[in-house]
Amino acid sequence: MSLKFDGPVLLAGAGKMGAAMLSGWLAQGLSPADVIIQEPSLAGEAAELAKRHRIAAHAVIAALPAQPAVIVAAVKPQVMDEVFAPLAKLAGPDTVVLSIAAGKSIASFEKLLKPGAAVVRAMPNTPAAIGRGITGAVANAHVTAAQKEACDHLLRAVGEVVWIDDEALIDAVTAVSGSGPAYVFLLAECLADAGRAAGLDAELAMQLARATVTGAGELMHRSPLPAATLRQNVTSPGGTTAAALSVLMRTPGGLQDLMREAVAAAKIRGRELGT
């Protein structure tokens, strides 16, 4: 896949996720000359990429030499309206806006754009930094097939992409995959803590927990088997794993109940951020 568009890609916000996406775009062949960055405090990986590839980066952009093919809105949702309002004036009739801000609705962008503007709302996750992310995306009625394909290419440069038809489901996507990596990291923390409580040295406990979580994740990535089947394959009747799972899977109050409660809380917060 080689990324090529009919106009520049304007990346508004080059924090961790913006930098991860930029890195993926460059790796997939997007010309640095076709990227423009707006970021008041350019630092870290994004700054290194901009310097290395001579990408134009500005604190504020008031005008562009050509209509952007895509405006990627990647700033925090709390400041999105303030940052995006002047950028909306840069959008041309063929520009598609691609937002990766949690909680910000398509309507919140449409109110700042001209009538009929094309908007895609997407929610990637942090494994995008290593090309293993997954993004849920939804397009408004004005997005053309070509614009949807352009956004798909930009998002697919950092992992898998799933398109949904109902924007109301994006908050659930955010709660599962957008916030999900933090749940996995917490699992590793808790597993290491349990190892320490069982008598292991702290460093050894974390080494075992970290390798177990990442190894199990890679096994699930490579295997066509459902997660439930992989779990059952590790669980001998009456064995040590079965004893542990009897605690984690108890009803009520087991891991399933906790995870449902956690995802529901994240979904509610996503809706609150959009108001």
N, C-alpha and C positions, 0 to 999 in steps of 0.2 A: 504494500500500500504506500503510495506516494501522495503527500498532501499538496494540493495546488488549488487555489481559489481565484475568483475573478477580481479580487480586491484584497487589501490587507486584512489581517486578523488583529483586532485591537483587544489586548488583554488588560482589563481594568482590575488591578489587584494581583500582586505577584507574591503572595505569602506562600505558605507551604504547599497548599493545593495548587495554586496558580503556577508555582515553580515546577511542581511535579508534572502538570499538564504541558507546560512549555518544554520541558525536557523530553517528554514523549513525542511532541510534535516535531521537534528538531530531529529526533532519532528516526522518525518516520518520513523524513525528507522535506519538511516544510522549510522553505528558504528563510533564513534570518531576515532578509530584506522585506519579507512579507509579514513581519510581526512588528507591532508597535506596543509598547508597554506604558501604562499609566500607573504609577506607584510612587506616592510621596516619600516613602522610606525604603527604597530598594536596598535589600540586604540579602545575605545568605546565598543560597543556591541560585536564586533568580538573578542577583547581582553578578555572580560569577558567570552565569550563562550569557547575560546581556553583554558583559565585557568581552568574553571569549568569542562570541559570535557577532559582535558589533551590532547588537540590536538596539534600535532607538528606544530610549526610556525617558519618560518625562514625569514630573510631579503633577502637572496639570496639562491637559490637551484641549486647546480651544478650537483648533482647526486641523484638518487632515488634507493631504494633497489629492486623495482619492476617497471615494465612498468605501467604507469598510464592508467586506463581504460578511464578516461576523464580528459582533461585539461580545466578548466573553466577560460577563459580569461576575467577578470572583472576589468581591470585597465582603466584609462581614455584613450579615443581614441588618444589624442595628444601624449601620451607616449607609446602607445601599441607596435609599431614596436621595440622600444628600449628594452622594457621589455620582449616581447615575443621571440625575436631572440634566446636568450640562452635557453629558455624553449622549443623551437621547437626541440632542440637536445635530449630532454628527451622523446619525443614521440616515441612509438614503432609502429610496423605495425598494431596493433589492437587498437591503441589509437584514440579517436575522440576528436577533439578540439571544444569546445562550447564557442563561443564569445558572450558577451552581450555588446560590445562596439558600441555605436552609430556611424554610418557612416563608420565603417571599413568593407570593402568588404571581401567576401570569398577569392577572388584572393590575397588580401594583406596577408592573412595567408598562402595560398598555396605556395607563393613564398619563404617562410621561412621554409617550411616543405619538406619532401621527396615527390617525385612524387607519386600520388595515395593516398595522405593523406585524411582522412575523416574530414570534417569541417562542423559545423552547426553555422549559424549566427542567433542570437536571440535578441529580444528587449523586455525586461520586463519593468514594471513600478513600482513606489514606493509603491503602496498599497501591493506589495509583502511582505512588512514588517509586515503586519497583516494577511497574507495568502489570500489576496483578489486581488492579481495582475492579470494581463493578459499579455501574452507573444506571440508575433508573431515570428515564426521561419521558417527558410528555410535551407535545407541540400544540400550539393554538391553531385555529382553523385557517389562519393566513399563511402558515408555513408550507412552502411548495415542496415537492418531492426532492428537488435539487438542494434546497436549503436543509431539509431533514437529513439528506445524505452527507452534506458538509458537516453538520453538527455530529452526526454519527461517526464520521472519520476522526474528528477532533477528540471525541470522547473515547473512541476505540483505541486511540494511540496509547492509552494508559490502562487498558483492560477491557472487560466485557461490557456490553451495553444491552439493556432491556428497555423496550419502548412500551409504555402503557397508554391507554386511551382516556382514562379518568384521572384528572388532576387531583381529585380528592385522595387518591391512593398514594400520592407522593410522600405525605407525612408518614405513612406506614413504611414506605420504602426507606425513608430517612431513619426511622426508628430501628429497622432491622439491619440494613447494610451500611447506612451512613454512619451511625453511631456504633454499629456492631463490632468493629475492631477493638474498641475500648472494652467491650465485654470479654473478648478473648484475652486481652492483656490482663484484665482483672483475674480471669481464671488462672493464668500463669502465676500471678502474685499470690492468690489464695492457695494454689497447689504447693507453691514453695513454702508458704507459711505453715501449711499443714505438715509438710515434711520436716520443718524445724521443730514443730510441736511433737513430732514422732521421734525426735532424737538426732536428726541429721544436722550436719554443719550447715550454716546458712548459705555459704557459697555453693556447696554441693547440692543443696535442696533447690536452689534457683537454677543451677545447671541442668538438673534432671527435669524440672518443671518446664523450663524453656525449650529444651530439646524435645520433650514429649509433646508439647502443644504444637510446635512448628512441624515436627515429624508427622503427627496425626493429621494436621492440616494438609500437608503435602500428599499424604496417602489418600485422603479424601479427594484432593484435587485430581490425582491421577486415576483413581478407581471409578468405574462406572456404577458401582454398587451404591444403593441408598445409604445415608448416614446410619439409619437404624440397623441395617444389615451389617455394616462395619462394626457397630457397637456390639451386636450379638456375636459376631465372630471372635471378639476378644473375651467374651463372657462365658466361662465354663460354669455349668450348673454347680452351685454349692462352693464355688471358689472365691478367691480374694476379690476379684472384680465384682462378682455378684453381691458380695457383702457390702462393698462400697456403694454400688448402684442402688441397693435397697434403701440407703439413706438419701441419696440424691433424687431418687424417683418416688419417694414416699408421697402419699396423698392424705391430707393437704400439706402444703408447706415445702414441697420438694423443689428441685431446680426448675421444673416446668412452670410451676406457679409463679416463682420469682421472675423468670424470664418474661412471662406474659405481662406481669405487673410492670417490669422495667420497660418493655417495648411500648406498653400503653402510656406510661409516663412520658417517654420520649416523643410519642406521637402527639400527645396533648401539648407539650412544650413547642413542638414544631408549628402547631396551629397558632399558639400564642405569639410566636415570633413574627407571624404573618399579619398580625392585626396592628 
